[in-house]
């Protein structure tokens, strides 16, 4: 769909990662880890999500799983 979906007038969509950047950020060198992280920023890894859900509740859930902490904002 591209950026026109996200920038459309009254669009409530946000680009959500299917694979979170931190999940792919690893390797035997800093360069490998950086390239892994950058590989998540392609449209093939993005799905339209409702912005509020993606930026708040879903992010809190991902942080809880990744860090063992839950931060919910409302």
Steps between C-alpha positions, in 0.01 A plus 500: 500500500788737562517832679176633346299279738667648805501862383140508371267763646338366820709182486532336839753244379852461627778282360534203729794263487417133459847426636612751761832671429658376824418138412723513192775714655769241565806348339868424545592865444344842552464532122303174475273610785445842338420340163256262666320789667488702177354203312175539695426843348360377167134507397511121480536504881238770560130449555234768538399531863268739680742764627380512861508122533848475344656786696347426839346164586694285252827682576442442871443132436817472290701683766361271768605192306838642398599668827269340751336840565155626413442871431143583407394851413149611442 
